[in-house]
């Protein structure tokens, strides 16, 4: 897989993947998604919708061990663009031994071969993509798969927000706001915070800064960092080396919104460089907006090299 640049075509890649429907599946009750490489960004973004809008249990796992409760009534989804790693082979073998229904999202490799040999549900992505372009295809495939597994409304929800996402991309790509964020993080160590619903956002930012720019970056989720890291932010004299990006949404929890608001007010009082970015839209839309913004900002940094 290539790691060479951000992508401008995330919404189009989602739409392209959604044009290939997944055959209707047995209704799911419990889904385990094993995601490898950068696939966890797509998995986390789409799973946020399922967590909020469906009674189907869904568990996203980055590990090589199948939980003991997984069995014949469970669905196991294995997402890996390359399809090649010992971890993938091990998970596949465990899921097969337990009689799980197996779904594979990949571009090839041994995962594709195993899926074809056993006649499991294989959903192929185009070969030769960068990891950033693969994210959109994985999102579209996951939407189709979840719809086919009985999670109603997820496909319509994505189709509804795609025009908004394209408009947002066109607005932010190369914009003054994107350049301002690029200038703010350039030469600094970014720390990206957001609530759990947006975990795909902080992962995308960190991945791009690490792999495309070749710089350190850290990330975490609110409000958990309050218990530990807030002490170091307010007392460590080296904190000036960092810039804090906080991605904020209206969560629906008054308590959580209050905690996030308090953090955004408290940290600047200690002289910290904090940038708050509000993400609009519904559950399906706002994570993807944060990913698009990451691509746009890192593209500015690439152009400035």
N, C-alpha and C positions, 0 to 999 in steps of 0.2 A: 504494500500500500504506500502511496505517496504522501509526504507530509509537507508539501512545498508551499502552500498558500491558503488563505481563507477562500470561501466561496461566496459569490454574489448570487447564486442561483438556488438557494435553499428552497424557497417556495415552489419554484418550477420543478425541482427534483421531487418534492413531495407529491405534487400533482401528477408528474409522470409515473411515479410508482403506483399511485392510486388508480391509474388507468388499466392496470392488470388485476382483475378481481381474484380473490381467494375463494375456492369452492366452499360452500356452506359446511360447517363443522358441527359435531355434537356440542350442544350447549355446555359451556365451561362453568365450573363452580370454583376451582382453585387452579391458578396458573403460576408456575415458577418460570421466571425468565432468567436464564444465564447469559450474561452479556460480557463480551471480551473486547479488548482493544478500546477503541473509542465508541463502540456500539452503545455503551451505557448512557451516553448523552441522549441518543434517540429514545432509548428505553425509558429513561427517567422522565423525559418531556411528555411522552404519550401516556405513560403510566399515571402521571399526575391527574389526567382527566379521569381515568378509571377509578383512582382512589376517591375522587370527589363525586363522581356521578354514577357509579355502578355498585351493585351488591356483590359482584364477583370478587373473590379474594385474589390479589395479585402480589407476588413477591419477586422483587428484583435482586438477583444474587450475583456477586462477582467472586466466585470461589470454585473449588473443584469437588465439593461434597454435596450430594443430594440430601436434603432434609429427610429424616426418618418418616415423617408423616406423608411424604409423597408416595402415591401408589397408582393403582390401575385407573382410578377415577380422576387422576390429576393430568393436567396438560403441562408439558415441559417445552419451553421455547428456548432454542439455542441460537444466539445472534452473534455472528463473527464474520466480518467482511472477508478475511483471508480464508477462514475455515480450517486453518492448520495450527494446532498446538496440542501438546500432551494433555492439557487441561480439558480441551474440548472432547478429545477421544475418551477421557475418563468419565466425564459427565454423560456423554452419549451412552457409554456402556452401562452405567448405573441406571439411567432412565429406561433403557431397553430391558435390563434384567428385571426391573420392577413392573414392567408391562405398561408404562406410561404412554400416552399419546404424545408423539414427538413432532415438533415443528422446527424446521431449520431455515434461518435467514442468513444467506451467505452469497459470495460470488463464485465459490468453488472450493478447492482444497479437499482434504479428507472428509470434512463434514458433508460436502455435497455427495461424495462417493458413498458414504455410509447411508445417507438418507435415501439415495436412489436404490441401493441394494436392498434395503429393508422396506421400501415402498412407503416411507413416511412423507409428511407434508413438506415439500421443498419449495421455498420461495427465493428465486435467484435475483441478485442485483447485477448490473452491468460490471464487467471486469475493467480494470485499469483506472478506477476512480481514486481521487485523493480521499483521505479520511474525512475531510470536511464535506466534500460532495456526497460521500456515502451516507452521511447523517440524514439528509433529506429523503433519500431512497428508503432507508430503514424506517423512518417515521411513516412514510406512506404505506409501506408493507404492513407495519404493525397496526395501523388504523384498519386496513382491510381485513387483517387476520382477526382482530378483536371483534369487528362487526360480524364476521363469519362465525365467531364463537358465541354469539348471542349478546354482545355488549351493544345494545341498541343506541343509536343516535350518534355514535362516535364519528362515523363517516360524514354524516350531514354536518356535524359540528366543525370538522376540519374544512369541508368544502365551503362552509359559510365564512370562515375566517381567512381563507387563502387570499381573496382580493385585498383585504385589509393588510395582510402581511406583505404582499407585493407592493402596495402603496407605501407602507412603512419603509421597506427596503429602498425604494426609489427616493424617498425623502431623506433617509439617513446616510446613504452611501455617498461618500465624498463631501458630506455636509460640514458646516462650521462646527456643529455640536460634536460630530465624530472626531474632527481634528483637535478640538479642545480636550477631549478625553485622551486622545493619543499623546498630546503634549504633556498632559498631567502625569501619565504613567511612564513616559519615556525617561529612562535613566533612574527610575525608582523601582522599588520592589512592591508590586501590587498585592493587596490582600482583598479578596472578594468575598463579601458576605451577602447572604439572602436567606429567606425562610425556606423550609423544607420543600415546599411546592416548586421552588425555583432551583433545585439542586442541579438540574441540567445546565442552568445558566452559569453557575460558578465553575462547573467542570469545563464548560466550553472555553470560558475566559482563561482559565488556568492552562488548559491544553494548548491553546493557541500561543499564549505568551511563552510557554516552555518550548514548544516544538517549532513554531514559526519564527519567533523572535530570538529564541535561545537564551531566555532570561528566567531567573527564579520568579515564582509567584506562589501565593498560598491562598487557600480558600476555606470557608467554613459556613455553618448554618446558624442562623438566629432562631431561638434565643439561647441555644446551648453555650455559645462562647461566653456569655455573660458570667458564667460560674467560674471560669478560669482565666481566660485571656484578658478580660477587662482590667485586671490588676496590672498585668504587664504593660498594657497600652498606656496606662496612666502613670506608671512608675519607671519604666525602662528608658534611660536616656538615649538609647539608640533608636527610639521609635521614629525619629525624623527621617530615617532611611526609607520608610514605608509610605505608601499612599493607600488609603482605605476606600474601596468602592462598595457602597451599600445599595443593593437593588431592592426596591420597596414596592409592595403591592398592598391593596386593600384585602386582607385575608378573610374577613368575615368573623374573626375572633377579636373582640374588643381588647382582651388582655394582651394577645400577641401584637396587635397593632400598637398598643401603648408601649410595650417593651421596645419594639423597633424604633418608635418615635423617640423614646427616652435615650436610646443608644445614639441616634443621629444627632441629638442635642448635646449629649454629654461629652463625646469624644473631642469635638472641636474646642471645648472649653479647656482641654489640656494641650492645646496647640497642635493637635494632629491634623494632617491634611486629609479631609474626608469629602468624598463626592457622593451625593445621593442621587440615584437614578430611579425615577418612578416608571413602572411598566404598566401600561393600560391594557384593557381587553379582558375577555373571559378566561376561564381556566385553560382552554385549549390554546389561546392566542399568546398570553403574556410570556410564557417560557420561551416560545419561539422568537418573540420580539427581542428578548435578551440575548439569544443566540445570534440573531441577525446583527444586533448592535456590536457584539464581540467581533464578528467577521469584518464589519465595516471599520471599526477602530483599528484592528490589527492590520487591515489592508492599508490604512493611512501610514502606520509605522513602517510597513514594508516599502511604500512609495517614498518615504523620507530617507531610506537607507542610502 
